[in-house]
Amino acid sequence: MASVFLYHVVGDLTVGKPELCEFADTETVEAAIGAIGESSEGILVWKKKTQKSVIENAETRQQRFVGILNALDVVAFLAREDSLSDQDKAIKTPVSEVVVPNNAALKVVDPGTRLIDALEMMKQGVKRVLVPKSLVWRGMSKRFSILYNGKWLKNVDPSTGNSLNTVGNATRPSSSSTSSIQDKYCCLSREDVLRFLIGCLGALAPLPLSSVSTLRAVNPNYSSIEGSCPAIDSTKNLSREPCAVAVVEQTPDGQRKIIGEISSSRLWKCDYLAAAWALANLSAAQFVMGVEDNMNSKSRSDTALNEMASQTKLTNGGEAARSRIFSSRSMGFVSNSSNPNFGFGRSMYRGRTAPLTCKVTSSLAAVMAQMLSHRATHVWVTEAEIEDSLVGVIGYADILAAVTRQPGTLVSEIHSTL
C-alpha cells in the first residue's frame, strides 16, 4: 500500500493539466456564474498583479490568492434582500464583495513535493495545490521521489529554497531552484487526487474494500436544517467542510431522515436567479423538492418571479436572456408527483433531487466511485438497516484521512523510520 505514496510526487498528477487561468476579484458575479459552471468545487479568485511584466515567485503568488468562490456563495449573495430588489446591480457586483477570504485554501508547491505531503496539506484544509509548470521537470517519481542517492529527500519551498519538511539531510536537485520559476502554473484539486487514488485501488488493497465505518471515514459533524425551516437559514454557516447542508425531518422514533440537501455541488449548474429567489422565499423542503409545474395555473411564486425576472436583462453575446421562472425544471429537478402540497415523505423525491447517499457498510471504493461519477464533493451516510436515517457525511478530507491513517501507509512507515 505504501508504494503508492512512496513512488509518486505531485508532478506526476500534473500531466495533461491545463495552465491556470486566473479569475480576478474585480470580475463581476455574472462572469463568475459562467466560470463556476466548469467546476463543482468553485473557482479560485485572485488579486490582480501590480506589474504584469514582473515574474512572480511562489510567495508573491500565494499572497495574491483571495479564496474560493462556489455556487452556494453566489446563490446566497443573490438571495439577500438588497440583491433581490436590484438584481441588475447584484450581478454586476465585483466578486471581491462576495468571496469569503481564505488564503490558506491554496498552497503553492514544488513539482517534486511528495504526494503524501500534499495529502497531509489537504487533510489540514488546503483545497487546491498550485504547481509551477515551467520548472525543469524531469520526473522524480518511482525511486527518486522519496530517496535521492540513497538518502531521504526533503521538500523545498520554491519561493525561498528553505526546506518545508525535513526527513533527512539531502537537498533537492538544482532543477527545482527558484531561478527556474516562471509565471505558469497548473492547479490540482482534491478531485484530481481522488481520481489518482481510485486508479490505484489494486495497490491500496485491501483498504478500498473495507467499509467506511471500519475506516472511521464517516464525519458525524455535519450541518443540517429541518425541512420546515426557511431555506435561507441554511446559509448562516457556510464555512464548514463540505459546503453542504442536509435537509432533514424528524421521524416519530427520533431518527433524522434526510430528504435532500442544499449544497454547492448541487447548485453549480443551476439557474442562479431562480435558485436565489427560491432560497429567499421557500422552506428548505420546498427548495430541495422544486416547485411543482402546473400547466393550468401558475403558482403565486412563479408569477412573482416571472415579473421580477422580466425586469432583469442579462446579456449574453448581446442578446437579452429569457425571463426566469422558478420551477422544478429551472432548478434542474424533475417532478413525478401531481400533488401541489409539499410534504416530507419519500414519495416527494424526484430522482435528480435525491441526495447522494451511501450506507455505513458501503466500501470506500464504492463511495469514491460515487463521488467521482457524480462530480460531488461529498456523500451522505445513512444507517445500514434504517432507510435514509442520517448518521454523517464523507467528504474529500475524510477519504484522504482514512487512506493515510491506516497501518502500513507511508505516514506510519516514515514515523517508524525516524
N, C-alpha and C positions, 0 to 999 in steps of 0.2 A: 504493500500500500504506500509506503513512504517514498518509493521510487518516483511516483507521480509528482511529488513535490521536490524531491532531490534533483531531478534532472530537467527542470523547467524554470524559466525566468519569464518576466512579463514581456520581454521582447518576442518570445515565441507566440504570444497571443495577439501580436500586432500585425501579423502577416495578413495582407489584404485589407487592412483597416484604412479608411479614407482619412485624409488630412482634416484636422479640426477646423470648422468654420465658426468663428466667434459670433455670439449673439450679444450685441451691445445693450447696456442698460438704458440707453437713450431711445431704443426702438419702442414702438407702441404695443399695446396689448393686442391690437388687431393683428400685427405681424407675428406676435408670439403665438397666437392661436394656430396660425398656419404652421409654424415651426414645431409646436408640440405634437402635431399630428404625426410626426415621424418617430416619436419615442414615447413609450408608455411610462418611462421614468422621469420625463421632463427634459428641459433644456438648460444648458449652462449659460449663465448671464455674467458678462464681463464689463468692467470699466474700459473705456477706450484708451488706447495708448496715447501718451502725451506727445511722443515724437515717432511718427511712422517709420522713419528711416533707421531708427536705433534697434539693434538686435538685442532682445531681452535675454537675461539669464533666468534660471528656474525660479529664483527667489522673487524677482520682479513680476514674473508671470503669475506666481502664486498670489501675490499681493493684489493683483488686479481682479482676481476672481471674486465675484459677489455672492452667488448662491445658485440654487437650482429652482427653476420655476416649473411647476407641474399644473396639470389640468384643473385639479381641485382648488388650487390657489387662485386661478383665473376665474373659475365659476364663483367662488366665494366672494371675490372682489366685485364681480358684475352683479352679484345678488345684494350688495349693500344698497340701502335706501337711496343714497345720493347717486349711485350708479344707475339704478333702475329709473330714476326720474330724468336722467340725462345720459342716455346710452351713447349718443354721438360723442360726448365728452369722455365718457368712460373708456371707450375702445381706443381713443387717441391718447390715453394716459401713458406716460413712459413706464416701462416695466420696473424701473428703479423704485417706483412707488408701490409696487405690488409684490415683488420677490422678497422672500424672507432671507436676510443676510445670514450666510453660514459659510464662512471661508474654509472651515475645517472639512466640508463635504468633499473637497477635491484635494488631491496630493500630486505634485509633480515628482516623478521618479525617473531614475535612470533605466534604460532598457535591460541592463544586467541585474536589476533588482530581483531577488529570488521570489518565486511565486508564493512561497509560504509567508514571506514578509508582506506581500501585497494582500494576502488573505487576512493576516493579522490586522493590517490597517483597516480593511473593510469591516472586520468584526468590531473595531473600535469606533466606527461611524463614518469612515471615508466611503463615499458612494461612487466616485469616479477617480480613475487614475490617469494622469496625463503623462504620455511618454514621448520624448523627443524623437522625431523621425530622422533627423539629419545627422545624428551621431553615426560614426563609422561602425555599423552593426555587423559583426561577423558571426554572430551566434555564439552564445555561451551556454546553450542547453547541453543536455547529456553530461558528460563527465566534467565539464568546466563550469557548470552553474554553481556548484557548492564548493568543490575542491579545485584549486588552481595551483598547479605544480606541487600537488600533494599536501597543500595547506588549506585551511578553512578560508573561504572568501568572505570579505566584509563588504557591505553595501556602502556606496559613497554618495553623498548628497551632490547632485550635478550642479548645484548653484554655488557651492563653497569648496567642494573637494574634500570635505570632512566626512568621516565615517558616520553612518546612521546607526548601524547595528554591527558591533564588533563581535565576531565569533572566533577570531584568531588574530594573527599578526600579519597576514598577507594583505596586499593592496590591489586595487583594481587595475587592469591593464590601461595603458595610456590612451587607447581608443575611446575611452569614456571621459576623457578630460574635458574641462569646461570650454576649452578653446574650440571644440568641435560643435558646440551647441549653436544651432541656427533657429530661426523663428518658425519652425514647422513641427507640429505635434499631432499625435492621434490620441483618441480617448478610449479607454477601456471602462466599461460599466460592469456592474455586478452580474448583469445578464450575460455578458461575454464570458466571465469567469465560470458561470454556471454551465454555459454551453460547452466550455472546455472540459469541465469535470464530468459531464454526462457522456462525453466521448471517451472517457477513461474508466467507465464503470467496471470493466474487467480487472483493471489494475487496482481498483478500490475494493474489490470483493474481499470479504462478504458484507462489507458495510452497506452497500446500496440495497440489499435485500432485507436489512433489519428494519423493524417498524420505527416510525418517527417517535413514538413514545419511549421505546427502548433506548433510542439515541439521545433522548432529552432535547429533542428539537422543537417541541411544542412550547410556544410562548403564551403563558396564561394571562399576561398583562396586555390586554387588547382594549381598544376603545369601542364603546357600544352606545346605542341610543334606542330608547323604546320607540316602537313604530307609531305610537300615538303622539309623540312629541313633534314640534316643528322641525322640519328638515334642516333649517338654518342653524339649529343648535349643534349640529354635527361639525360645524366649522370652528367651534370655540377652542378646540385643542388639536391643531393640525401638525404639531411638532413631533408627535410620536411616530415611531417607525414600526411597521409600514404606514404610509399615508392613507389609512383606510379606517372606516367606522362601520361596525356591524350593526345592522338594523334588526332588533330582536323583539320578541314578545314573551311574556311570562306565561307558562302553562300552569294549569291547576296544581300540578305536582311539584311546582317550584323550579322546573327546568327553564333554561333560556334558549328559546328556539330561534334560530337565525332565519330571517325571511328575505334578506337582501343586504346590500352594502352600498355605502357612499364612499367612493374612493377615486383616486387619481387614475388608476389603471382602467376603471370603468368609464371614465368621462373623457379620455384623451382624444376620442374621435367622435364626440357627440356634437350636437348643435349647442354651442355655448350660451347663446342668448336664451334659448328655450330652457336649458338647464338652470340658468341663473334665476329666471322668473319662477321656475318650479321650486328651487331651493328656498326662495324667499316667501313663497305663498302656500306651499303644501306641507302636509305632515311627512315624516320620514317614510312611512309605509306607502303613502301615495307617490312619493318621489321615486322609490325603487320599483314600484309596480308600473308606473306610467299611467297617464290619464287615458281613460277609455275613449276610443274613437266611436262617435255616434253620428251616423250619416244622416239621421233625421233632424237632429237639433244639436247645435253646438253647446258645449258647456259654458258656464259663465267664465271659467278660466281661459278657455280657447278664445272667446270673444275679446276678453280684456287684453290678452297677449297679442292678438292679431291687430287690435287698434294701436297698441304700443309699438309693435314691430313695423307697422305701416308708416310710422313717423320716423323710423330709423333707416337711413340709407347707407348701407355698407357697400362699398365699391370693390369690384374685383375685375381688373382689366378694363376699367372704365364703365362697367355696367352695374346697375343697381341690383342688389341681391333680392331674392324673393322674400316676402313677409314670412316671418317665422311663427308658426302656431305650435304651441306645446302639445304634444300628443305622444302616444306610445311609439309611433313611427319616428317622430322628430328626435326622440331621445335614443333611437336605435333599439327600442323594445318592440316585441311582437305580442299582441294580445290574443288570448284564446278563450276569453270569458266575456259574456254579454252582460254581466251584472255591473251596473254603473256605480254600485256602492262598494266602498273599499272595506275589506276585512283583512285579517291577518292569516287566513287559512292557507293550507298548502295549495288549494285549488286556484289561488291567485297568481301562481307562478307563470311566467311567460317564456320559458326556455332560456333566452339570452339574458334575462334579468336575474335568473337564479345565480346565487353566489357560487364561486368556485370552492368546493369543499373536498375534504378527504376525511378518513376516519383515523382514530388513534392507532389502529392496527395497520394502516397503509404503510407500504415500504417507502424508504427515502427515494429510491429510483422512480417510483410512481409519482411522487409529489414533484420531483424535479421535472419530470416529463410534462406534468400538468401545467406547471408554471411556464415552461418554455413554449409549449404548443399554444397556449392562450396569451402569451406575452404578458403574463400577470406578474405583479411584484410580490404576491402572497397567496396563500391558500388557507381558508378557514378550516379548523379541525373540529370534528364532532365525535361524540361517543360512538363506540362500535355497535352497541345494541339499540340505542335510542336515536331514532332518526332526527337529524337537524338539531340535536342538543349540543349547543356550542360549548367547547372547553378551552379553545385557544386559537392561535394563528401561527403560521410558519411563513417567515419572510426570508429574504436573501441572507441576512446576517445570521439567522437561526440555522440555516443549512450550512453555512461556512463554519460556524462554531461547532456544529455536530460532526463535521468531517474532520476538523483539526484537533478536536479534544480527545478522540478515541485513542486507546493504547495502540502503539505500532505506527502512529503517524509521525511525521517529521518533527513536530514540536516536542514530543516525548523523547525521540531519539537524540535530538540536539541537546536537550536539557540533561540527559543522562551522560552525554559525551563531555560536557563542560566540567 
